Amino acid sequence: MFSCENDIEKIKSLTDPSEFPDVYAQKVEIIYTDSAELQVILEASSIKRFGDVERPYIEFPEGLYVRFFDDSLRVESEISANYAIYYNEEQLWEAKGNVVANNIGKGEKLNTEELFWDETEKSIYSNSFSRIETVDGTFYGQDGFESNQRFTKWRLKGSRGTVKIKEADEENETPEN
């Protein structure tokens, strides 16, 4: 003798539209321009958009790679992460897993496990251990960091680091009288 069981909750979870994306795409390249000038190129292996949920979002489950361009079409900075999600209404990006950001022009590199970009506040931040390499040394934020979105003014939280100091050339030193 055989019997079937219909668990209504299981059936609802399998047919819940919020579990399925509105849009799904693979090998995506998104090009953002402003006044016909290239600003950003975003590349992702896959993208899922969930618009029919309480908090709409776009998910990059296999990570992303983003390049930001200057006025001369040179790559100014780049960022990569193993996973990312964008919350539409809050205009908030969250990147996780091996997050690396390079400011090519300044020779600075950021490594962290999580990164948030708040488009409304024009700020980026992390609450996880962060390492920033600059031409002057390597700096660590035990509790993360805060920065403006262009990463030109940043502050580490719970900081420590190693600073490179240039020794003065003894021949060029002049005694003060």
C-alpha positions as CSV (number, residue, x, y, z in Angstrom):
1,M,0.0,0.0,0.0
2,F,1.3,3.5,-0.9
3,S,0.1,6.9,0.1
4,C,0.9,10.5,-0.8
5,E,1.3,13.4,1.4
6,N,0.6,17.0,0.3
7,D,2.3,19.4,2.6
8,I,0.8,22.7,1.7
9,E,3.8,24.7,3.1
10,K,6.2,22.7,1.0
11,I,4.1,23.3,-2.1
12,K,3.8,27.0,-1.4
13,S,7.6,27.3,-1.0
14,L,8.2,25.6,-4.3
15,T,5.8,27.9,-6.1
16,D,6.6,31.1,-4.3
17,P,7.3,33.8,-7.0
18,S,9.7,35.6,-4.6
19,E,12.0,32.6,-4.8
20,F,12.5,33.0,-8.6
21,P,14.2,36.0,-10.3
22,D,12.3,38.3,-12.7
23,V,15.5,38.4,-14.8
24,Y,18.3,35.9,-15.0
25,A,21.3,36.3,-17.3
26,Q,24.7,34.8,-17.8
27,K,28.0,36.4,-19.0
28,V,26.8,39.9,-18.5
29,E,28.5,43.1,-19.4
30,I,26.9,46.4,-18.3
31,I,28.2,49.6,-19.7
32,Y,27.3,52.9,-17.9
33,T,27.8,56.2,-19.7
34,D,27.0,59.8,-18.7
35,S,26.6,62.4,-21.5
36,A,28.0,59.8,-24.0
37,E,31.2,59.4,-21.9
38,L,32.2,56.0,-20.6
39,Q,32.1,55.8,-16.8
40,V,31.8,52.2,-15.7
41,I,32.0,48.7,-17.1
42,L,30.6,45.9,-14.9
43,E,31.2,42.2,-15.8
44,A,29.5,39.3,-14.1
45,S,29.2,35.5,-14.8
46,S,25.5,35.7,-13.8
47,I,22.9,38.2,-12.6
48,K,19.5,37.7,-11.0
49,R,17.0,40.5,-10.4
50,F,14.3,40.1,-7.8
51,G,11.7,42.8,-8.3
52,D,8.6,41.2,-6.8
53,V,9.9,41.1,-3.2
54,E,9.5,43.4,-0.2
55,R,13.1,44.6,-0.6
56,P,13.9,44.5,-4.4
57,Y,17.5,43.6,-5.2
58,I,19.9,42.5,-7.9
59,E,22.2,39.6,-7.1
60,F,25.6,38.7,-8.5
61,P,25.9,35.2,-7.1
62,E,29.2,34.4,-8.8
63,G,30.7,37.8,-8.1
64,L,31.6,40.7,-10.3
65,Y,34.4,42.8,-11.7
66,V,34.0,46.6,-12.2
67,R,36.2,49.1,-13.9
68,F,35.8,52.9,-13.4
69,F,37.2,55.2,-16.1
70,D,38.5,58.7,-16.1
71,D,37.8,61.4,-18.7
72,S,40.7,60.1,-20.9
73,L,39.1,56.6,-20.9
74,R,41.9,55.1,-18.8
75,V,40.9,52.7,-16.0
76,E,41.1,54.8,-12.9
77,S,40.1,52.1,-10.4
78,E,38.7,48.6,-10.3
79,I,36.9,46.3,-7.8
80,S,36.2,42.6,-7.7
81,A,34.3,40.4,-5.3
82,N,33.2,36.8,-5.1
83,Y,29.6,37.8,-4.4
84,A,27.6,41.1,-4.6
85,I,24.0,42.3,-4.1
86,Y,22.4,45.7,-4.9
87,Y,19.4,46.9,-3.0
88,N,17.5,49.1,-5.5
89,E,15.4,51.2,-3.1
90,E,18.3,51.9,-0.7
91,Q,20.8,52.4,-3.5
92,L,23.1,50.2,-1.4
93,W,25.8,47.8,-2.8
94,E,27.2,45.0,-0.7
95,A,30.2,43.0,-1.9
96,K,31.5,39.9,-0.1
97,G,34.3,37.4,-0.3
98,N,37.8,38.4,-1.3
99,V,36.9,42.0,-2.1
100,V,39.8,43.8,-3.8
101,A,39.7,47.4,-4.8
102,N,42.6,49.1,-6.7
103,N,43.0,52.8,-7.1
104,I,45.4,52.6,-10.1
105,G,46.2,56.3,-10.3
106,K,47.2,56.6,-6.6
107,G,48.8,53.1,-6.3
108,E,46.5,52.1,-3.5
109,K,44.9,48.7,-2.9
110,L,42.2,47.6,-0.5
111,N,41.5,44.0,0.7
112,T,38.6,43.1,2.8
113,E,35.9,40.4,3.1
114,E,33.0,42.8,2.9
115,L,32.4,46.2,1.4
116,F,29.4,48.5,1.3
117,W,28.8,51.3,-1.1
118,D,26.0,53.7,-0.1
119,E,25.2,55.7,-3.3
120,T,22.9,58.1,-1.4
121,E,25.6,59.0,1.2
122,K,28.4,58.8,-1.4
123,S,30.4,56.6,1.0
124,I,32.0,53.2,1.1
125,Y,32.7,51.3,4.3
126,S,33.4,47.9,5.9
127,N,32.9,46.5,9.3
128,S,35.4,43.7,8.7
129,F,39.1,43.5,8.9
130,S,40.6,45.6,6.1
131,R,44.0,46.1,4.7
132,I,45.1,49.1,2.7
133,E,48.4,49.3,0.8
134,T,49.7,52.6,-0.3
135,V,53.0,53.9,-1.5
136,D,53.7,55.0,2.1
137,G,53.0,51.6,3.7
138,T,50.5,49.0,4.7
139,F,47.7,49.9,7.1
140,Y,45.1,47.6,8.9
141,G,41.7,48.4,10.2
142,Q,40.8,45.7,12.7
143,D,37.2,46.9,12.6
144,G,37.0,48.0,9.0
145,F,37.2,51.5,7.5
146,E,35.1,54.4,6.2
147,S,35.8,56.5,3.0
148,N,34.2,58.8,0.5
149,Q,33.1,56.9,-2.6
150,R,36.2,58.0,-4.6
151,F,38.4,56.5,-1.9
152,T,40.4,59.8,-1.7
153,K,39.7,60.3,2.1
154,W,39.6,57.2,4.2
155,R,39.8,56.4,7.9
156,L,40.5,53.0,9.4
157,K,38.7,51.7,12.4
158,G,40.9,50.0,15.1
159,S,43.9,50.9,13.0
160,R,47.5,49.8,13.0
161,G,50.2,49.7,10.2
162,T,53.7,49.9,8.9
163,V,54.9,53.2,7.5
164,K,57.8,53.5,5.1
165,I,60.1,56.4,6.1
166,K,62.6,57.8,3.7
167,E,65.9,58.5,5.3
168,A,67.3,61.9,4.6
169,D,70.5,62.0,2.5
170,E,73.2,63.2,4.9
171,E,75.0,65.2,2.2
172,N,71.9,67.2,1.5
173,E,71.2,68.0,5.2
174,T,72.1,71.6,6.2
175,P,72.6,72.5,9.9
176,E,70.3,75.1,11.2
177,N,71.9,78.1,12.8
